Amino acid sequence: MLSTLALVMVISAVMAVLSKEMPLAILASGAISLLASIFFLVLASPDVAMTEAAIGAGLTTFLFFIILRKTDQNKNENEK
């Protein structure tokens, strides 16, 4: 199970780095954090898993999408 989880994490990391579309890269990085929290849970570290899921997968991904929207709005305003 751990090797499958690690393989999916590596695939998500490659997808995040090579993606040309920013929302896909943000989702892939969020998936890495979510998979890392599952990894910590399997390794019997529920406190670290919960923190990684809340901060790494949840809050960070949410903030990246907000920042992406703000930068897109600023880019559109500057083009006018």
C-alpha positions in Angstrom: 0.0 0.0 0.0 2.8 2.4 0.9 4.5 1.9 -2.5 1.3 2.6 -4.4 0.7 5.7 -2.3 4.3 6.9 -3.0 3.9 6.2 -6.7 0.7 8.3 -6.9 2.5 11.1 -5.0 5.4 11.1 -7.5 2.9 11.1 -10.4 1.1 14.0 -8.8 4.4 15.9 -8.3 5.4 15.4 -11.9 2.0 16.6 -13.0 2.2 19.7 -10.8 5.6 20.6 -12.2 4.9 19.9 -15.9 1.4 21.3 -16.1 1.0 24.3 -18.3 -2.4 25.2 -16.7 -2.2 26.8 -13.3 -5.4 25.3 -11.8 -4.3 21.8 -12.7 -0.9 22.4 -11.0 -2.6 23.8 -7.9 -4.9 20.7 -7.7 -2.0 18.4 -8.2 -0.1 20.0 -5.4 -3.1 19.8 -3.2 -3.3 16.1 -4.1 0.3 15.6 -3.0 -0.6 17.1 0.4 -3.7 15.0 0.7 -1.7 11.8 -0.1 1.0 12.8 2.3 -1.7 13.1 5.1 -2.9 9.6 4.2 0.7 8.4 4.3 1.1 9.9 7.8 -2.1 8.2 8.9 -0.9 4.8 7.7 2.4 5.4 9.6 0.3 5.9 12.8 0.8 9.6 13.2 -2.8 10.9 13.2 -1.9 14.4 14.6 0.5 15.1 11.8 -1.9 13.6 9.3 -4.7 15.9 10.5 -2.4 19.0 10.4 -1.2 18.2 6.9 -4.8 17.6 5.6 -6.0 20.9 7.1 -3.1 23.2 6.3 -1.4 21.5 3.4 -4.3 20.2 1.4 -7.1 22.5 2.5 -5.9 25.9 3.4 -2.9 26.2 1.0 -4.9 25.0 -2.0 -7.7 27.4 -1.2 -5.3 30.3 -0.8 -3.6 29.4 -4.1 -6.9 29.6 -5.9 -7.7 32.9 -4.3 -4.4 34.4 -5.3 -4.8 33.0 -8.9 -8.1 34.7 -9.2 -6.8 38.0 -7.9 -3.8 37.9 -10.3 -6.1 37.1 -13.2 -8.3 40.0 -12.2 -5.3 42.4 -12.0 -4.1 41.2 -15.4 -7.5 41.8 -17.0 -7.7 45.3 -15.5 -4.2 46.2 -16.7 -5.0 45.1 -20.3 -7.9 47.5 -20.5 
